[in-house]
């Protein structure tokens, strides 16, 4: 028995949101990820409010933005029949399940139909609200609604068969239930991100969080086994007797004086209680008892993970003792205050821990790329805000369809995301770069770009935006469907890599050349994202004139930088004409825009050779770059350039194509 689908209506940004879990079998774990403010916490809060109505109430701000406007205008005759917050759960069961409690929810006895559908609904008692608004002045009515709507909300629970059964105009097929009925089937527990753990010393004798939770764990462990306190209680009775003798001797003179003023005999006796002893006079320590450290002297990261694991253990005991058919456990942001290594360990071990809990389905929300990197991608559910509504996508299933026919690309993507780039799931923007030189110098170029626009009042610096920078090389095309799937604005910085035909001893081949002579590009990223037409084979150039003409026309748009990419989410920036030169590579472009300073600083720049050829008046930048820059010295060259910028305040010019790319990604 398990939950296979969750549908939500009108709760905050979750206007029409559906979370699909595994259909064929119980999905033990769902990892809920997404950017900030994508609805993950709201998802948890909705369960809180429906499963704990005694403690957590719905209010005006829980309704979606569009419905809030309608609710404010209730006295204008607005129809509020659709002003509700709903959550429905599809529960799958089999003949092998224990249906003792679920049987009351089964409406269809057809053995082929093995789905029970629960409806949780919060609606407005509009008649009562309208009546009370009649006593409120017109100018105060909207304010009254916002502050007091909670008092007019009613939460109800139903079981139903078909979607049309929940429509407002005819609800005869709905069977109303109580929350207590649902709790007999589903046990809901949550561990929130705010865990009240501190590594600071507590004053006033207040108990530390870990020690306090240890007490809760002991109590839950023995909730239905009072005899577990037996040994402790026997010891308490012996201690009571001993203390009574001591008290009698100590307080005897005092009570002799008391008898002169009051009738009756007073005594002080010992009344030790085992639970009180555990709760107030026990603590968690680190190390052996002869040389221990107090709980608060351990790091905050360790405290949080220990506290979290103990909370999970407490929840496990609740689940075991209450023995419900379905157990739901939410864990919110387990990475809070923990360092990356501990997040890795938690992600690897959590499934093993959860296997100890019977019938559990766990939902974990996270912003941690470290946790995502260790998970099974089939468990991912991606929350995304799109056009005012939160969409929740089954990452693995939906993306696999996008990569049909490109299975090798999908395999590479999964491995790459796991090993290097799980952060992309949480990025607002992405910049893919060509190689090591760009990787070293791009942060400097970004800083210089921000400085150039700092006088603009509405400009948001790139350095303050959540941008992931990754080295993709020739593999950028592999990420296309992933980028479009997540809707992330992405800039690809690459090289034009122009080539010309060279006649060899036996055949003609394409060879690298300066851009003004180029007839083709060897860059697969440019060909892919700008949809290059088919290029005739070398021995077909004379016979395939139309194909050749089409390709030549396409390549002219590439050299002119007027071609458009195949995806609106992706821009590809490569070398463009600048200062009378059209570079082929990053190093070529950088040399052409910074030659004067390179000549001046050549003694401090590594990766150079044939320095006698470095002259400020040279214009043959392509040949110059090939002559003075060592083929194996590109990273040394870039590192030296950055070192001079940071230590000697030398200002380097950013190649035009990079500046234009940064302008696009900044939008």
N, C-alpha and C positions, 0 to 999 in steps of 0.2 A: 504494500500500500504506500503510495507516494504522491506528491504534488507534481504535476507535469506542466501546468500552465498557470500564470498569474496575470490577470487583467485589471487595469486601474483606470478610473475615470475622474477627472476634475480635481485631483489633489495637487495643489500648487502647480508646478510645471509638468506634472504627470497627467496631462489632459486626456490622452488616449494612448496608453502605454501597455505593452504586452511583453511579458517575460516568458519565453518558452524554454522549458527544461527538457531533459531527455524524455522522449515519448515511450521508447521500448522498455526502459528499466529505470529504476530510481537513480537520480543524479545525486550522489552523495555530497558534492561540493560545487557551488557556483561562486566564482570570483567576480565580483562586480567592480568594474573599473571604468574610468572616464576622467575627463578634465574636471577642474574645480567647478562647482555649481552645476553639475550635470544630473542631479536628482538622486544620487545614491543615498544620502542621509535621509531625504524625504521618503524614499522607499522603506527604510527601516521605521521611520516615525509613523508611517501609515499602519504598519503592523502593530506598533505600540498602541496606537489610538483605538484600533478595532479590538485588539485582544485584551487591553487593559482599560476599558472605558471607565472603571471606577476611579482611576488615578490620573489618566491623561485625557483631556477633553479636546474635541474639535473646536475651532474658533473661526472667525471671519477670514483671517489670513490664510487658512488652509484651503479655501476655495480658489480655483483658477482665476486669473486676472479678469477674464471676460465675464465670469459669473459674478464676481464682486460688484461689477458695474450694474448688473441686473438686480442684484440683491439690494443695492442702495436705492434703486428706483422702484421699489416694491409698491409704493402707493400710487404709481402712475398706471396701474393696471398690468404691470409686467407679469407674464406667466412664469412662475417659479417651478413649474413641474420638472424641469430639467436641471434645477439647481440642487444637485446632490453630489456626494462623493461616494464612489463605489470601488469595491475590490472584489473580484471573484477568483475562486480557486477551483481548478479542475483536479480532482483526486482520482487516480487510477487504482483499481484493486483487482484481485484475482480470487478464484475459489479457494486458494490455499491460505488466504489471509484470515485472521480472526476478525469476524464482522460483528462481534457482540455490540459494540457501540455504534459502528457505522451503519448497521442495518436500519436504524431509525431514519437515515438520510437517503436510503435507496428508494427511488420513486419508480424506476423501471425494472421489472423483474426479468426482462429479456436477458438471458445469459450472455448474449453477444454485446450488450451494452454494459461496460464495466467502468463507467465514469460517474462519479458523484460531483455535482457542481454546487458550491457554496457561494452565496452572495452576502457581502457585508455592505451596508448602506447607511450613510449619514444624510438625513434630509432635514428640511426646515419646516417647522410648524408655522406655516405662513398665516393661518387664521389668527393664532394667538399673537403673533408679532404685529400684524396689522391692527389688531384691537388695542394693543399697548401703545403703538405709535400714535394713535389718535389722541393720546394724552400728552404727547411730546410736541413742543413747538417746532414749526417747520424748519427753522434754521439749525436745530439740534438733532434732527432725525437721523441724518446720515452718520453723525458722530455716535449717536445712541446705538445704531445698528452695528457699527464696527466694534464697539466696546462690549455690547451685551448679546450678540448673536448666539454665543455659546448657550445661553439659557433657553434658546428656542430650537436647538438642534436635537434631533432624536436619532438614535442609532438602533438599527434593527438587523436581524440576521435571518437568512432564508436558505432553503435548498430549492433548486429548480432544475429543469431538464433542458430547455431550449433558450436561446438568446432572446427570442421574442417574448418569453414569459416574464422578463423583467421590465418590459415597457410599461410606462405609467398608465396608459389607457385601459389596460386589462391585466390585472395581477392575480387572477383567480387560480392560476397554476402554481403560484408561489406557496411554499409551505414554511411558515414562520418558525424559527427556532430561538432558543436563548443562548447567550454566550456560554452559559454553563454546559449546555448540550455540546457545543463545539469543543469546549475544553476537555470533554471526555474522550474526544477523538484526537485532538491536536494539542500538544504541549509546546507553548511558545516561550523561548528564553532569549535574552539579548545581553551582549556585553558591549557597552558603549565605549567610545574612544576616550571619554573623560573618566579616568580611572582613579583620580585622587591619590596618586602615588607621588611621594616626594623623597628626595635624598637628604633633605634638610632635617636637622634635629627638631623634634617637637617639644614645645614647652608646656608646662602645666600638666604633665603626665598623660597627655592624650595619646591614645593607642595608635600605633603605626598601621598603615593600610594592610600590609602583608600579614601581620600578626592577627589583626582583626578578621581578615578573611580566613585565616587558618582556623579560627574559632567557628566561623560559619560553616566551614567544610566539615569540622568535627561534628557540629550539630546536625548538619544534613546527613552525614554518614550514619548517624545514630538516631535519626528522626523516628524510625519505627523499631528501634532496638534499644529500649531504655536500659536493658541489662548491661549494655556496654559501659555504663557509668558505675556498675556495681562495685568493682574493685576500688575505684576512686572514692565512692561513697563509704565503703568500709573503712578506708583510711581516714576519711573525714570524721567518722563517728569516734574512732579512737583518739583523734586529735581534739575533738570536742570535749571528751571526758577529761583529758589532760589539761586543757585550757580552763575548764570549769573550776578545777582545784586551784589553779593559779589565780583566776579572777576572784574567787571567794576570799583568799588571803589578802589580795591587793586592795579590794574594795570594801573589806569588812569595817574599817574605821569610819569610812564615809557613810555607809548605811546605818551605823550606830547613831550618827548625828542626825541622819534623815528621819529616823523613827521618832525623834523628839517633835517633829513637825507634821508628819503624815502617818496615817494608820496603814497597817499592812506591811508585809515584808517584801523588800525589793532585792533582786539579784541580777547580776550580769552573767549571761551564759553564752557559750560559743555556739554559733549556728552557721557553720561553713557549708557552702553549696558547691558541688563539683563544677557546674556550669559557670558559676561566678568566678571560681578559681581559674578556670581555663580562659574566660573572657577577659579578666582584669589583671591576672598575675602570671600569664604565660606570654612568651615572645618568640619570634623567629630569629635565629642567630646564624652566623656563618662561621664554619670551622668547628673544632672540637670544643666541648664544654670548658676545658681547662684554658683555652686561649682563643676565645671567640671574639668576633666583631659584631656590634649591634646592626640591626637591619638597615638603619639610615646611613651607615657608613659605606654601603655598597653603591655602585654607580646607578644612576637613574635608569639607564638602559636595561641593566640586569633586573632592577626592581620591577620595571614594567613588564618584562617578559615573564618573570616569576609570578607576578600578580596575575597576569593574563592566563598563564597555565593553571594556576590554582583556581581561578574563576571557571575555567573550562571544566576542571575536575568537580567543582561544586555543582555546575549545571549537569554534569554527567550523573551525579547522585540523584538530583531532582528527577531527571528523565527515568532512571532505573526504578526509583521508588514509586513514581506515579504511573509508570507502565502504560503509556498511551500508544495508540497505533502509529501515530505520526509525531515525530519530534522535530521542531524547527529551531535552529540555533543561528542567531545573527552575531557576527563578530565585526565590530566597526573599527577600521584602521588599526590593525594589530601592530603596524610599524611605528606607532606614536612613541617618540622618545627612545627609539632603539637604533643602534648603529647598523650599517649594512650587513655585516657578517651575521649578526643575530637575526636579521630579517631573512637571510638565506636559510639559516638553520630552521627557523620557524616554518618557512614555506615548504621545506623538504620533509619536515616531521609532522606537520599538522594532519595530513591524511591518516597517518598511522595512529595518531591520538584519537581522531574522530571515529576510527573503526571500532573503538572500544565502546562507543555509544550506540545502543540499539535503535534502529528505525530512524536515524537522524538524517535530516537534510540541512546542510550548513550553507549559509550565505556570508561571505566575507567581502567587505568593501575595502578598497585599498587605492592609495596613490603611489605605491612603492613599485618602482621598476625592478627592484631586487626580488620582491615576492613574485611578481609576474614572470620573471625569467625562470623561476623554478616550478612553475605550474604546468599542468596539462592544458594546452590551448583549447581543448574541447570544453573545459570548465569555464572559459571566459565569457562574460556577458558585458558588452560595451555600451555604456550610457552616453547618449549624444543629444545635445539640444539642437533641434532643427525646426525652424519656423514656429517658435513658441511652444513646442512640445518635445518631451523627452522620448527619444526612440531607444529601445534596448535591442541590440543586435547579438545574435548567436555568432560570435566572431568566427569560429572555426567552420561552421556549416555554411554560413553566408559567403565567407571569403573563398572557400574551396570552390564554390560554384563560379566565382569570378575567374578563377584560375583553371577552369576546365580547358584541357588541351595544352596547358602550360604547367604540368605536374612538377617538372624539375624546378621551375621558378618558385612554385609554392613550397616545395621541400626546402629550397635554399632560404626563402623568406622566413620560414618557421625557425630554422636553425640560426639564422642571422639575428633575428629578434631575440632569441633565447640567449645567445652568447654575447651579443654586443649592443643591442639597441632596443631593449624593452622600454626605454624612456620615451620612444616614439608614441606609445599609447597615450601619453599625458602631455605631449607637446602641443603648443598652440600653432607653431610654425616649424618648418624643417628646412635646413640648408644642406644639400648634398654637395660634396666637394670632390675634385678630381684626384688630388694626390697630397703628398706630404708637405710640399711648399705652401699650398693653400691652407692646409690644416694649421700650420705654424703661424701664418701671417693674417689669416682672416679675422681673428679677434682684434688685431691692431687696426685693420681696415674698418671694421665695424665701429670701433671707438672713434676713429677719425671721421667717419660718416655722421655719427651722433653729434660730434663737436660742430660739424658744418651746419647742422640744423638746430642747434640749441637755442637760437634766438626765436624760433617759431613757437608761439605759445601753446599750440595744440599738438605739437609733435611728441610722440611717445618714443623715447630712446630704444633702440634695438637691444641694448644691453640690459634693459629692464623687462624685456619681453621674454616669454617662455619659448625660446627657440632652441631646438636640438640641431647640432652640427655634426654630421657624420661623413666619413670617407667612404664613398660608394664606388668610385672608379667607373669601370665599364658596366657595372651591375645596376645602375640607377633604374633601368627599365623594369627590373624585377619588382620594384616597389610601386609601380603605377597603380595597380588595382587596390593595393593596401592604402595608398594615399587617398584615392577617390572614395574608398569605403569609409574611411574616417573623416573625410572632408577637411584635410589639413592643407593649408596654403604652403606650397613647397617650391623652393628655388634650387635649381641644379646649376652649379658653376662647373663648366667643363671647357675643353679646348676645341678649337676649330679643326685642327689636325688635317690640313689640306694635303692632297696628294696629286701627283701628275703621272703620266705614263712614261715609263723608261724602257727603252729597248735593250734587252739583254742579249746574251749570245744565242739563246735558243727561242726566247719568247719575251713578250712585253709584260711588264708588271707595274703595279701602282707603287710609287715611292714618295716619301715625305718631301715637301717643297714649301717655299714661301707662298703666302696666300694669293698674291696677285697672279701666280702661274697655276694655281690649283684648279682642277677639273672635278674633283671628288673629295670626299672626306673619309677618313678611316674610323671616325668616331661613331660607334654604334648607338650611343645615346642620342646624338643629333639625328641620325637616320630614323630612329624609332619614334622619338617624340615629335618630330616634324614630318612624319609619314613620308619618307623618301619613296619615290616610285622605283620600279624595278630598273636596275642598271644592266644593260646587255653585257654578256661575257665579252672578254677582250677580243675573241675571234668572231664575235657577232656584231661588232660596232658598225660595220659597213652594211650589214644586211638588216639590222633592226633600227632603221633610221628614226621611226616614230618613237620608239621607246627611248632612244638616245636623246632625241629632242626634248622629250618630256622630262627626263632626268636633268639635262643641262639647264632647262628652265627652272626646275626646282632648286638646283644648286646655286643659281644666280640669286634667288631670294635668300638663300642661306648666307651668301657672302654680303648681301645688302642688308642683312639682319631685319628682313621684313616678313619672314615666315611666321606662322602661328602654330603653337603646339596643339596636340590632339586632346589636351585636357585643360579646362579652365582653372583647375586647382594648381597647375604646374607651369612654371616658367623655366626656360633653359637659357642661361646667359653664357655667351662665349665671346671670344675676341672680336671687337668691332674696329673700324677705321679710327685712328687717333693720331694727331700730329703728322699726317701724311704717311702713316705706316699702318698696315693691317697685319697684326701679329698672328702667329700660328699657335702659340702656347702661352701659358702664364708667364714663364720666365722671359720669353720674347717680349711680351707686353710690358712687363715690369722694367726690363732693360730699356725699352724705348721711351718710357716716361720718367726714368730716374737716372739716365746715363751720366749726367753731370755730377750728381752726388756720388754715384758708384765710382767714378774716376777719382774724385777727391778722397774717398774713404777706402780705396781698394786694398790698402795695407791691412785694414781691420776686417776685411771680408774674406771668409773662408770659402772653399769650393771653387776658386778661380784658378785658371792657368793661362799661360800665354798673355800675361798682363801687358806686355809691350803693345799689344793691339788695342788696348783700352784707350780710346781718344774721344774727347767730348764732341768733336765735330763729325764723327761718323754717323751715317744715316742707314747703313746696311745692317739694321738691327738683327735680322734673322741670321745672317752669316756671322755677325759678331757674337751673338749668344752661343751659337754652336761652337765657336772657336775658343772663347774664354771661359765658358762654364763647363766644368768637368761633368761628364755624364753620370758619375757617381757622387757628385757633390751638390746636388740640388737641395737636400735637407740642410747641409752645412751652410750653404749660401743663404737660405731663408732664415736659419737661426741667427746668423751674423747680422742680417738686416734688422731682425727684431731686437737683438741685443743693442745695436747702435741706437735704435729708436728709444729704447727704455733707459739706457745709461747715459747717452750723450745728447739726448733730445733732438736727434736728427729726424726731420720730417720727410717721410717718403710719400710720393704721389700714388694714389690708388688707381690702378688701370680702369679705364672708362667702363668696360663691360661689367666689372665688379660693382662699381658705384651705381650703375643703372639697375643691376640685379638687386642691390640692397634697397634702392628706392622702391622697387616693386614689392619686395617682401615686407617693407615697412608699412605699406598701406593697410 
